[in-house]
Amino acid sequence: MGKKKIAFYCGSLTKGGAERVFVNLAEYFYGEGYDVCMITQYKKEDEYTVNPAIERVLSDLTEEETGRSRLCNFFRRFFKLRRTLKVVKPDIVLTCTAKSNFMTMAASTFLKTKVVVSIVADPKMEYDTKVLRLIAKTYFRFADGIVFQTREARAFFPAYIQKKSVILSNALNPQFLRERYTGERKQEIVAVGRLDDNKNHEMLIHAFAKMADKFPDYRLTIFGDGECRGKLEALIIKEGLSERAFLPGVTSDVAGSIERAALFVLTSKTEGMPNTLLEAMALGLPVISTDCPCGGPRELIRQGENGLLVPVGDADALARAMERVLSNPVKAEAMGRSAQKIQEQLRPEVTNRSWKDYFEKVLTGKGRYGV
C-alpha cells in the first residue's frame, strides 16, 4: 500500500491560532511519512510558512471564474473545491470553521475521502442562528470524525455526535518548551492577541488604570495588531496611561518577549483552547484569564493554584486579581511554577501522537467511537 494522504482545508494560512495548528499538524504528519496537502481558499501575504515539500493548492475562484452573483460564486467555489478533492484524492481531510466544515462535507459527498470536522471556537457563536444550529446538529452526524477542544463545546451537540467525537489538545510550539526564567522579573504585565473586539483589550486597559497608582513602576504591554488599534490608543490616552501602556505590534519572538514578565493576562469574550494562554503557562508565567466560553481557560486553570479566573468583561474583578498577584511575589512565583507543568501534557510528541492515533482510527472506520 502507498502512503496515506492527508489534506488540511481552511480559508488561508494567515497568522491565527487555528491556522498555526493546521501548519504544525501538516509538518508533523509529513515528518511521519504521510503525503500531505494544504488546501486553502486564499493565499495572503502575512501567512505562516509551510515546508516546501508540502503541496499547497488554492481553491479560490480566479478573476476569470468569478461572476457578478454571490450565489453563483458560492456554487462555483463549492464545485471547485469538489474538483480539487477529486484531483488531490486525500484519504482524509481535516477542516475547521463553520463555513469550511459544511463546504467540505458537502463537496466530499460520494468521494472516498473521509472528513474530520473540527470545532475550534464557541459553537454558540459559530452556529449562531436556529438554521445553522439545526444543520450542524443534524449534518455533522455524517462526518467521519469530529474534533473538539473543550468539554463545553462538545456538550453543545447531541449525544449521537458526541459519541463519535474526540477532544484533542493543540501541541505547544517548541519555542515555548524551555527552562523557566528564574531571574528578576520585569515590572510588566503582558497580553498577546489580535487587537479586535473579541480579545477585549479594553477590559485590560480599564483594569490596569484602576490599579496603576498602587503599582507605579509597572507597565502594560499588549502585543498584536488589528482593527481596534485606534480605539485602544485613544483609550490609553483617555486613561492617562500614555507613558505606561504600550501597543508595540506583532512580535516575531513571543516567548522571548514575554518570558520575563511579571504577569500574563487574557481578557477574551470567547475562546476555544487559547494558544496564548497555553504558551504563557508553559513559560511559567503567573496568568489571569477571563472564564470565557467555551471553557478552555476553565479547563486549564485551577483557581489560585496555577492561575486566576475572572468573569468576562469585569474590569473591577480583573484589577483585584492583578493586585493580588503583584502584591504577593511568593504566591505569584508558586503559581508560575505550577502553571509550567502544562509543558509535560502538551509536548508535541504527546499531543501530535493523539491526533495521529485518531486519524488512523477514522481511516479504519473506528473513529466514530472516539478515543
Disulfide bonds with the S-S distance in Angstrom:
none
